[in-house]
């Protein structure tokens, strides 16, 4: 639900003009009250009108893109390389430069604030998994236009994503069509919205098919932790005959590596992956994958940000469908 300034003012017990001043960094509001209003706005999915902010900034003709990195992050496989390439192409076509940033995992807020204040960028593109409530409130307070790549559980902000639940459901049904009777699901970090949505799509199909209590594993993306978690999971679930993997790249191959090491017969084992990572096409057994229109998604994200910078209102959410590939 998209809250208005009037609704935020009622929750904060202040006048709408006070909310506007607080969110736009104007005088006449105590710092304590400003912090309270910003917190309420973030908690209730308030999407500010960025037109005035965007137009008030002197253009640096540069866009900042925060790159996900670290043990909990998803900079794996071809997804982000394609996203970056698409964004860079759109940014360049408009005569802008693209600056890439990696935030210190221990000092994320400080790094974000310093980046905005010290770097000449007109706006930011941020992976949904990188945004926290504190970061959202900080960006609103600093009046920097930004958009999200993916959707966030933290805030309802301008974002571009893929149809996670329906895509996961399609991949799960493909396993059942292959004759799998007991499927498992191996997912990335549970804190990521897309991981939870893909698991939900898997569980819904399994339940609708009369197969309850399908085993699910959430794991980090780091190699050492992922391999340990995946090995323990399949040692406890040796009777499964198929697996839906919610992310591709190296993570998918961690799963396949463990299955091979534990002696699973892959010639009769069903595999579906929410990614169309190129090496999957060269495996000696069938795999069903989800081809995401990654280039289109990256381009749309950049276009959304440029709409903000020009004072226009971009779509609050752009969702793309996947295509199944055998």
C-alpha positions in Angstrom: 0.0 0.0 0.0 1.3 3.4 -1.0 0.9 5.9 1.9 0.4 9.7 1.3 1.9 12.6 3.2 -1.4 13.1 4.8 -1.5 9.6 6.1 2.0 9.8 7.4 1.2 13.1 9.1 -1.7 11.4 10.9 0.5 8.6 12.1 3.1 11.1 13.3 0.5 13.4 14.8 1.8 16.4 13.0 0.7 18.6 10.1 1.3 17.5 6.5 3.5 20.5 6.0 5.7 19.3 8.9 6.0 15.9 7.2 7.0 17.5 3.9 9.7 19.6 5.7 11.0 16.6 7.5 11.3 14.5 4.4 12.8 17.3 2.3 15.4 18.4 4.8 13.9 21.8 5.4 14.1 23.9 8.6 11.3 24.1 11.2 11.4 20.5 12.4 13.3 19.3 15.4 15.9 16.5 14.7 14.0 14.2 17.0 10.7 14.7 15.2 12.4 14.5 11.8 13.9 11.1 12.7 10.5 9.9 13.9 8.8 11.0 10.7 11.4 9.4 8.5 11.1 6.1 10.5 7.3 6.1 10.1 7.6 6.9 6.4 10.0 4.0 5.9 7.9 1.5 7.9 4.7 2.4 6.0 6.1 2.2 2.5 5.9 5.9 1.7 7.2 6.6 -1.8 8.3 10.3 -2.0 7.8 12.4 -5.1 11.4 12.8 -6.3 10.7 15.4 -8.9 11.6 18.5 -6.9 14.7 16.7 -5.4 15.9 15.5 -8.8 15.5 18.9 -10.4 17.1 20.8 -7.6 20.4 18.9 -7.9 23.1 20.1 -10.2 23.7 17.4 -12.7 27.0 15.5 -12.5 26.0 13.3 -15.5 26.9 10.2 -13.5 24.9 7.3 -12.1 26.0 5.2 -9.2 25.4 1.4 -9.1 26.0 -0.4 -5.8 27.4 -3.9 -6.4 26.3 -6.8 -4.1 29.4 -8.4 -2.6 30.4 -10.5 0.4 29.4 -14.0 1.8 25.7 -13.3 1.9 25.5 -11.6 -1.5 24.4 -12.8 -4.9 27.2 -11.6 -7.2 27.4 -15.0 -8.8 27.0 -16.4 -12.3 26.0 -14.3 -15.3 23.0 -12.4 -13.8 24.9 -9.4 -12.4 27.3 -9.1 -15.3 24.4 -8.9 -17.7 22.5 -6.4 -15.4 25.6 -4.2 -15.3 26.2 -4.4 -19.0 22.5 -3.4 -19.7 22.6 -0.5 -17.2 25.9 0.7 -18.6 24.6 0.7 -22.1 21.5 2.7 -21.2 23.5 5.1 -19.1 26.1 5.6 -21.8 23.4 6.2 -24.5 22.2 9.2 -22.5 25.7 10.7 -22.2 26.2 9.7 -18.5 29.0 7.8 -16.8 28.3 4.7 -14.6 30.2 4.5 -11.3 30.3 1.1 -9.5 30.5 0.9 -5.7 31.0 -1.9 -3.2 29.9 -1.1 0.4 31.9 -2.2 3.4 29.7 -4.9 5.0 30.7 -3.7 8.5 30.1 0.0 7.9 27.3 0.0 5.3 25.5 3.2 6.4 28.7 5.2 6.8 29.8 4.0 3.4 26.5 4.9 1.8 26.4 8.3 3.3 30.0 9.1 2.3 29.4 7.9 -1.2 26.4 10.1 -1.7 28.0 13.2 -0.1 31.5 12.8 -1.6 30.8 11.4 -5.1 29.3 13.2 -8.0 26.3 11.0 -8.8 22.9 12.2 -9.8 21.1 9.0 -8.6 21.7 5.5 -7.5 20.7 2.0 -8.6 20.7 -0.4 -5.6 20.2 -4.2 -5.4 17.1 -4.9 -3.3 19.1 -7.2 -1.0 21.4 -4.2 -0.2 18.7 -1.9 1.1 17.9 -1.8 4.8 15.3 0.4 6.6 18.2 2.6 8.0 19.7 2.9 4.5 16.3 3.7 3.0 15.7 6.5 5.6 19.2 7.8 5.0 18.7 8.1 1.3 15.3 9.8 1.8 17.0 12.2 4.3 19.9 12.9 1.9 17.3 13.5 -1.0 19.1 11.3 -3.5 16.9 9.7 -6.2 17.3 6.0 -6.3 15.7 2.8 -7.7 15.9 -0.8 -6.8 17.0 -3.8 -8.8 14.6 -6.4 -7.4 12.0 -5.9 -4.8 12.6 -5.4 -1.1 10.8 -6.6 2.0 12.0 -3.3 3.7 10.3 -0.7 1.5 7.9 -0.3 -1.4 10.2 1.7 -3.7 10.6 1.9 -7.5 11.8 -1.5 -8.5 12.3 -4.0 -11.4 12.0 -7.7 -10.7 11.1 -11.1 -12.3 7.9 -13.1 -11.5 9.5 -15.2 -8.8 6.5 -17.2 -7.5 5.0 -18.1 -10.9 8.5 -18.9 -12.3 9.3 -21.2 -9.3 5.9 -22.8 -9.7 6.6 -23.6 -13.4 10.0 -25.0 -12.6 8.5 -27.2 -9.9 5.8 -28.5 -12.1 8.5 -29.4 -14.7 10.0 -31.8 -12.0 6.6 -33.4 -11.4 6.1 -33.9 -15.1 9.4 -35.8 -15.2 7.9 -38.2 -12.7 9.6 -36.9 -9.6 7.7 -38.0 -6.4 9.7 -36.4 -3.7 11.3 -33.1 -4.6 13.6 -30.9 -2.5 14.3 -27.2 -2.7 17.7 -25.6 -2.1 17.4 -21.8 -1.8 19.7 -18.8 -1.1 19.6 -16.7 2.0 16.1 -16.6 3.6 16.5 -12.9 4.3 16.2 -12.2 0.5 12.6 -11.6 -0.7 13.2 -13.4 -3.9 14.4 -16.6 -2.1 11.3 -16.7 0.0 9.0 -16.1 -2.9 10.6 -18.8 -5.0 10.4 -21.2 -2.1 6.7 -20.3 -1.7 6.1 -21.0 -5.4 7.7 -24.4 -4.9 5.8 -25.3 -1.8 2.5 -24.2 -3.3 2.8 -26.6 -6.3 4.0 -29.5 -4.0 1.0 -29.0 -1.7 -1.4 -28.7 -4.6 0.0 -32.0 -5.9 -0.7 -33.7 -2.6 3.0 -33.9 -1.7 3.3 -32.2 1.7 6.4 -31.5 3.9 8.7 -31.1 0.9 12.2 -30.5 2.4 13.6 -27.0 1.9 17.1 -25.6 2.7 18.1 -22.0 2.9 21.8 -21.3 2.7 24.3 -18.6 2.2 26.0 -18.2 -1.2 29.6 -18.5 0.1 31.2 -21.7 -1.1 32.4 -23.2 2.2 29.1 -22.6 4.1 26.9 -23.6 1.1 28.7 -26.9 0.5 28.5 -27.8 4.2 24.8 -26.9 4.4 23.9 -28.7 1.2 25.8 -31.8 2.1 24.1 -32.0 5.5 20.8 -31.4 3.9 21.0 -34.2 1.3 22.6 -36.7 3.8 19.3 -36.3 5.7 17.2 -36.5 2.6 18.7 -39.3 0.5 15.3 -40.4 -0.7 14.6 -37.3 -2.8 14.4 -37.7 -6.5 14.5 -34.1 -7.7 15.7 -30.7 -6.7 14.6 -27.1 -7.4 17.5 -24.7 -7.0 16.3 -21.1 -6.5 19.5 -19.5 -7.8 22.0 -20.3 -10.6 25.7 -19.6 -11.1 28.2 -21.2 -8.8 25.5 -21.9 -6.2 23.7 -24.3 -8.5 26.9 -26.2 -9.2 27.5 -26.5 -5.4 24.3 -28.5 -5.3 25.2 -30.6 -8.3 28.7 -31.3 -6.9 27.3 -32.5 -3.6 24.7 -34.7 -5.3 27.5 -36.4 -7.4 29.8 -36.8 -4.4 27.0 -38.5 -2.4 26.3 -40.9 -5.2 22.9 -39.8 -6.5 22.1 -41.2 -9.9 21.8 -38.0 -11.9 20.5 -39.8 -15.0 17.2 -40.4 -13.2 17.3 -37.3 -10.9 15.2 -34.2 -11.7 16.9 -30.8 -11.7 15.4 -27.4 -12.2 17.2 -24.1 -11.7 15.9 -20.5 -11.5 18.6 -19.3 -13.9 19.7 -20.1 -17.4 23.4 -20.2 -16.6 25.2 -21.2 -19.8 27.3 -24.2 -18.4 24.0 -25.9 -17.5 23.5 -26.6 -21.2 26.6 -28.8 -21.3 25.7 -31.2 -18.4 25.3 -34.9 -19.3 21.8 -35.0 -17.8 18.7 -32.9 -18.4 18.2 -29.7 -16.5 15.2 -27.3 -16.7 16.2 -23.7 -16.3 14.5 -20.3 -16.1 15.7 -17.8 -18.7 15.2 -14.3 -17.2 15.1 -11.3 -19.6 18.0 -9.9 -17.6 19.1 -7.3 -20.2 15.5 -5.9 -20.4 15.4 -5.8 -16.6 18.6 -3.8 -16.3 17.6 -1.4 -19.1 14.2 -0.8 -17.4 15.9 -0.1 -14.1 18.1 2.5 -15.7 15.1 4.1 -17.5 13.2 4.3 -14.2 16.0 6.2 -12.6 16.3 8.6 -15.5 12.6 9.2 -15.3 13.1 10.3 -11.7 15.9 12.5 -12.7 13.8 14.3 -15.3 11.0 14.9 -12.8 8.7 12.1 -14.0 7.0 9.3 -12.1 8.3 5.9 -13.2 6.4 2.6 -12.7 6.4 1.7 -9.0 7.0 -2.0 -10.0 8.0 -3.6 -13.3 7.7 -7.4 -13.4 9.1 -9.7 -16.1 8.2 -13.3 -16.9 10.6 -16.2 -17.2 10.9 -18.7 -20.1 11.5 -22.3 -19.3 14.5 -23.9 -21.1 15.2 -27.6 -21.2 
